[in-house]
Amino acid sequence: DNLKRILVTGANTGIGLALAKQLVADYGCHVYLGSRNAERGSRAVEDVKKNAGENVELLTIVSGLGQSNMQCNTPYSVR
C-alpha cells in the first residue's frame, strides 16, 4: 500500500480543513483529521468526504497534558 497517511491537526476549520481536503482530493492521501472537539471534527470529516473523497478519519486529540504532550482518543500504529 503506497498510500501516504498524514495527520493534520486543527483540521476541523480554516487552513487545517482546507489542507485536509487538498491532500485527499489532489494528492490521494489518507488523512487523519485531528480535532480537539469530536462533534466539530465529525462535521469536518463529513465535509471532506462530501467535497474531496473518502480517505479521511477523525482523531480526537486531547491536549493540556503539558507543552510537548498530546494524546489521541484512539491508539494507532504506524501503517
Secondary structure, DSSP 8 states (H G I E B T S, - for coil): ----EEEETTTTSHHHHHHHHHHHHHH--EEEEEESSHHHHHHHHHHHHHHT-S-EEEEEEE--S-TT--EESS-----
